Amino acid sequence: MNRDTLGKFVKEEVGLLAGLITLACFLLLGKAWLTNMSGAVLPTAFFFWLFLIMLWLSFGVVKHADCLAIKLGEPYGTLILTLSVISIEVVMISAVMLTGDQNPTLGRDMMFAVLMIVLNGLIGISLLCGGLRHLEQVHNLQGANTFLTVLIPLSVLSLILPDFTLATERGTYSTTQMIFGILASVSLYGTFLAIQTMRHQGFFMIPGGDPEGEHDHGNLVIRPVPYHACLLLLNMLPIVLLSKNMAKIIDYKIVAYNAPMALGGVLIAVLVLAPEGVAAIKSATSDKLQRSVNICLGSALATIGLTVPAILLIGLATGSKVVLGLGQVDMVLLITTLVVSIVTFSSNKTNIIHGVVHLILFVTYLVMIFD
């Protein structure tokens, strides 16, 4: 690599380099920094340092996912972004379950936080921004219905049914039920991926749309697929490895300020979902609602489809308790969100009222966390 090429790479990937330097600092000194945290100044400084670096890396993930989307076309582009981001969440949860303190509700809380942020927060902002700018926006009705057809039973089987089974205590599955839950999640999500990528790709694109014009290149520099795939993974790696440090800082701040424990899951979920949030809102604002729908509904579906098998497998392998069932308030919010999502996507057109309703539900979720 000559000097000019190296200079261009450094300029394009400065966020990745900053992330790697931060990762090196925390690998070498993080244990000493985070073991004896006290006061407010130092933990707050660490929080903003990690938050900004991880957010910067998230933009790198979005950039390379967009480049892959341009190279590969839809629905592969948004699928790559979705699987990349949700994989971060699954790895984070798995790492904490295997190496951290026993927390039987960790997977459930993270899944529910992601669902509320995606199905209400991101969809609400996307539909509101798109509606304000373009009045009405069009999406492929068959694609949205396919997402919801799989998302609804997965949500019920994973987060609601465990509260009503009798074989074990409330909110949990027996060993047989856990094995069934793994097989059901893998089967449903695997079948969906086969439909999305092979048999019915057209469901996830606007009918009659121009595939070549689906993405605005903007300032993106398009290179070969292997290049962008490698850089996407490299931008994801520091996020995953720094997330445990961020979790420790958030836990400290929550205890110090006597904040609700669920707030930690929300903050980490916001960081994890930042790449998809940026891409979804940007797409809706650019009148590409179909990509925004693919990102948001695909992310909600992947969250359950990938997280449930992972945490149940870990529970079976380690013999640790896994609580999946939601509390009564969260269950009401989830059911309401699913019903509203069905109504929102019952037509192939959306406007600002749909965005406002989803945002109100998201604010309701935040209020219930604090009170």
Number of C-alpha atoms within 10 A of each C-alpha: 7 6 8 9 10 11 12 11 12 13 11 14 16 15 20 26 15 16 26 19 13 18 21 14 11 18 13 10 11 16 11 10 14 18 9 7 15 12 9 12 10 12 19 14 11 16 18 12 13 22 19 13 20 28 20 20 29 25 19 24 27 23 21 27 27 24 24 26 21 22 18 13 17 24 21 18 21 27 21 20 26 25 17 20 23 26 19 19 26 22 16 21 20 19 14 17 21 14 8 11 8 13 13 17 16 19 27 22 23 22 26 25 22 26 25 26 27 27 24 27 23 29 29 25 23 28 31 26 21 26 21 14 16 15 14 15 20 15 24 21 18 17 24 24 17 16 21 19 14 17 23 16 15 21 22 15 15 29 26 23 17 24 21 14 16 12 13 14 13 17 22 25 27 15 15 9 15 22 15 14 19 20 12 19 24 17 13 17 20 14 12 20 17 12 16 21 15 11 10 15 16 18 20 24 23 19 10 7 9 10 12 11 10 18 19 12 12 6 7 13 10 15 12 10 15 10 12 20 16 12 18 25 14 17 25 23 17 21 26 19 17 22 22 17 21 23 18 17 19 21 16 18 20 16 11 12 9 9 14 12 14 16 18 23 20 21 16 22 22 18 18 25 24 22 24 28 24 16 23 28 26 18 22 25 22 16 19 20 26 25 25 28 27 25 29 29 24 23 26 25 25 22 24 27 26 20 25 26 22 17 26 24 16 17 19 15 9 11 11 16 16 23 25 28 25 22 13 11 10 19 17 12 18 23 15 13 20 18 12 18 21 16 11 20 20 14 15 16 15 21 20 21 14 21 24 18 17 27 23 14 22 23 15 12 21 17 10 12 15 11 7
